[in-house]
């Protein structure tokens, strides 16, 4: 007996502020990536469907977009392909440990 099927994964890539095409309000939109993978004996093997969409947080309206549009929105947002922001998006005054201009002592050491 062979057990096969599919499993869906939903990744939130970014939260963007745009004007909604459904309600017309300037609101936050989540940029999401949905990947469907083929499974064999409940082990995901390979993706066979990848779709991108934006969803308005105000009205819940969802719009399917292409991969090129999603990449363009991520580039405008300043996030990487994994959805994480770079060093420019960090809080003001925050520096990574070991960077120049920061004392070598941890703030928790005396």
C-alpha positions as CSV (number, residue, x, y, z in Angstrom):
1,X,0.0,0.0,0.0
2,X,1.4,3.4,-1.0
3,X,0.2,6.5,0.9
4,X,0.5,9.8,-1.0
5,X,-1.1,13.2,-0.8
6,X,-0.3,16.9,-0.5
7,X,0.5,19.3,2.3
8,X,0.2,23.1,2.2
9,X,2.6,25.6,3.7
10,X,1.8,29.3,4.2
11,X,4.7,31.8,4.6
12,X,4.2,35.4,5.6
13,X,6.8,37.3,3.6
14,X,6.1,40.9,4.6
15,X,3.6,43.4,5.9
16,X,3.1,46.3,3.5
17,X,1.1,49.5,3.7
18,X,-1.0,49.9,0.5
19,X,-4.3,51.2,-0.7
20,X,-6.7,48.2,-0.8
21,X,-8.3,47.4,-4.1
22,X,-11.4,46.1,-2.4
23,X,-12.3,48.6,0.2
24,X,-10.2,51.6,-0.9
25,X,-8.6,52.2,2.6
26,X,-4.9,52.7,3.0
27,X,-4.2,49.7,5.3
28,X,-1.6,47.1,6.1
29,X,-1.5,44.1,3.7
30,X,0.2,40.8,4.4
31,X,2.2,39.4,1.5
32,X,1.9,35.6,1.6
33,X,3.5,32.7,-0.2
34,X,1.5,29.4,-0.4
35,X,3.5,26.3,-1.3
36,X,1.8,22.9,-1.9
37,X,4.1,19.9,-1.7
38,X,3.6,16.3,-2.8
39,X,3.9,13.9,0.1
40,X,4.8,10.2,0.1
41,X,4.2,8.3,3.4
42,X,3.6,11.7,5.0
43,X,7.0,13.0,4.0
44,X,7.0,16.2,1.9
45,X,9.1,15.5,-1.2
46,X,8.8,18.4,-3.7
47,X,6.7,21.5,-4.3
48,X,4.4,21.4,-7.2
49,X,2.4,24.6,-6.7
50,X,3.6,28.1,-5.5
51,X,1.2,31.0,-5.3
52,X,1.5,34.5,-4.0
53,X,-1.2,36.8,-2.6
54,X,-1.8,40.0,-0.6
55,X,-4.5,40.3,2.0
56,X,-5.9,43.5,3.4
57,X,-5.9,43.5,7.2
58,X,-8.9,46.0,7.3
59,X,-11.5,44.2,5.1
60,X,-9.9,40.8,4.6
61,X,-9.9,41.1,0.8
62,X,-7.3,38.9,-0.9
63,X,-5.7,39.3,-4.3
64,X,-3.6,36.8,-6.1
65,X,-0.4,38.2,-7.6
66,X,2.5,36.8,-9.7
67,X,5.9,35.9,-8.4
68,X,7.4,39.0,-10.3
69,X,4.9,41.3,-8.5
70,X,5.7,39.7,-5.1
71,X,9.5,40.1,-5.7
72,X,8.9,43.7,-6.7
73,X,6.8,44.4,-3.5
74,X,9.6,42.8,-1.4
75,X,12.2,44.9,-3.1
76,X,10.2,48.1,-2.4
77,X,9.6,47.0,1.2
78,X,13.4,46.4,1.7
79,X,13.0,42.8,2.9
80,X,14.9,39.8,1.7
81,X,13.4,36.8,-0.1
82,X,13.0,35.1,3.3
83,X,10.9,38.0,4.6
84,X,13.4,39.2,7.1
85,X,14.5,42.8,7.0
86,X,18.1,43.8,6.7
87,X,20.2,45.9,9.1
88,X,18.7,49.2,7.8
89,X,15.3,48.2,9.3
90,X,16.6,47.7,12.8
91,X,15.6,49.9,15.7
92,X,17.6,53.2,16.1
93,X,20.5,52.9,18.4
94,X,20.8,49.1,18.1
95,X,24.2,47.7,17.1
96,X,25.2,44.1,16.7
97,X,27.7,42.8,19.3
98,X,31.2,43.0,18.0
99,X,30.7,45.9,15.7
100,X,33.2,48.8,15.6
101,X,32.5,51.6,18.1
102,X,30.9,49.3,20.7
103,X,32.7,48.4,23.8
104,X,33.7,44.7,24.1
105,X,31.9,44.3,27.3
106,X,28.4,42.8,27.4
107,X,25.8,45.1,29.1
108,X,25.1,42.2,31.5
109,X,28.8,42.0,32.7
110,X,30.2,44.1,35.4
